[in-house]
C-alpha cells in the first residue's frame, strides 16, 4: 500500500494547491485524503489504478470542503477582525421593506406597473417606454406619476393624496 501511495503524494499536493489556492489547506486536504485512503484501502478495487482512486478521493473531499466554505462564508479569526466588522446591522427591516415593496408593486394596475418597471428598473427613457408599450409619451409620464404616487401611498400605508409632498415631474428622460 505505501509503495503505491507514497510516490503520489507530491502530485496530490500539487492538485490540492491548485484547487484550494492555500498551501496550508491543501496540505490538510492531502492528509485527509491519505487518511481516508488508508482506512478504506480494503474497498479499493484490486485491479484498479491507485492513482485514479486517490485523485478521486482528493477531488471529492475538496469539492465537499469548498461547498461547506461557500455555505459558511469566509473564516477569519476573531483576533484579526476589526471591531467594526463584528457588528452587523440586522436584516429583518430590509426584508420587510422588500416584501412591502413587492406587495405594493403587485397592487398596481398592470399598465402602471409596466411603465414603472420599464422606466425605474430597466432605466429606459420615456420615449423608449412609449415605443415599447405603443402609447404616447404623455401617457407614459402620467402613468408613471400615478404609479409613483400609489407606490408611496402603499409603502407608507397612507391613503391620503401624496402628490403635494413631491414635485409632479422629477426629470424627463
N, C-alpha and C positions, 0 to 999 in steps of 0.2 A: 504494500500500500504506500509506504513512504517513498519507495523507489519511483512510483508513478506520480505522486503528488508534489514532492519537493522541487523538481525542475520546473514545475508550472507556476510556482509562487511569484516570480518576477513578472510573468505575463499577466497573472491575476491582478497584481498590484497596479500595473500599467492601466489595465482596463478599468479597475475601480477608480483610479485617479482621474481618468478621462470622464467617467460617468459622474462622479461626485464633485470634482474640482477642488477637493480639500484633502491634502495628504493624510491628516490625522483620521478623518472619517473613512478614507479609503483603506487605511491600514486596519481600522476596526472592522470594516466590511469584509476584508480578506480573512481576518481572524474568525469572524462569524461563519464565513463560507467554509473555511477549513474545519472548524468545529463541527459544522453540520455534516460535512463530507465524511469525517472520521466516524462520527456517531452513526451514520447511515450507510456506511461502506457496504454492509451486507445487502442493501437494497439496490445497489448498482448492478446493472446487467454485466455479467462476466465477459461477454464478448463485445460490450460497448466501449466506446472511447472515453477514457477517464478525463481527458482534456475537455471534451464537449460537455460532459456531465458537470465538471467543476465550474465551467463558464456559465452553464445554465443556472446552477445554484447561485453563483455570484450575481448574475443578472437579475434573477428573481428577488433576491434579498435587496439589491439596490433599488429596484422598482418599488418594492414594499416600503423601503425607507423613504424614498422620495415622495410617495403618496402620503405617508404619515407626516412628513415635514410640511407638505402643502396644506394638509388639514390643520396642523397645529400652528403654523406660522413660524417665523424665524425665532431661533433660540438665542437669547442674549443674557449673559449672567447679570444678575441684579446689581452687582457691584460696579459693572461697566456701563450701566444705563444712567442717562441723565435723569434728574428728578422730574423734569418736565415731561419726559416720555412715559413715566409711570402713571400719571393722571390722564385718564381718558374720559372725554365727555360722554355722557350717556347717549345712546342712540334711539331710545324709545320715542323721543319727541319728533325726530326726523322721520321715523317710521310712521308715526301717527299723521304727521303732516303729509307724507306721501300718500297714505291711504285716503285722507280727506281730499287731496288734490285729484286722485283718480276717481273718487266718488262724484266730485263736483264736475269733472270732465264728462263722466257718463251721464250726468243730469242735463247737460246742454243738448239743445236740438242738434241734429246731425249737420245742418248747414252751418251753424255757428261753430261746432266742434271742428269740422273740416277746415274752415278758414283759420281758426285759432291755431290748429296744429301746423298747417302749411306755413303760416307767417312766423309764429313764435318758435316752434320746434325745428322746422326744416329751414327756417331763415330765408324763405322766398319773399320776393318783393310783392307789393300789392298787385302790380301788373301781371307778374308771373302767376300769382294765385288766381287772378281773374281769368287768365287764359286757360289754366288747368281746369277750373270749375265752369268755364264758359258763362261767366256772368260779368256785368260791368264792374269797373274798378271802384266806383262809388258804393256798390252793393257790398264789395269785399270790405271796404272801410266801415260801413255801418254794421255789418255782421260782426266784424272784429271788435268794434266798440261795444256792442251789446254782449258779446261773448265775454269780453274782459270784465264788464260791469257785473255780469251774472256770476262769473268765477269769483270775483271779490266778495260778492254777497254770500255765495255758498261757502267760501273759505272762512269768512268772518262769522258766519252763522247769523247774519242780519238780513232782513228782507227789505230794509229801507233803501231808498234810492241812494246810490253811492256816486253817481256821476258828478255831483258837486264837489266831491273830495279830490278829483283829479281832472286834469285838462282833457278836453274831448279827443284831441289827437296828440300823441307824443312825438311822432315823427312820421314822415312819409317816405316809404321805401321806393 
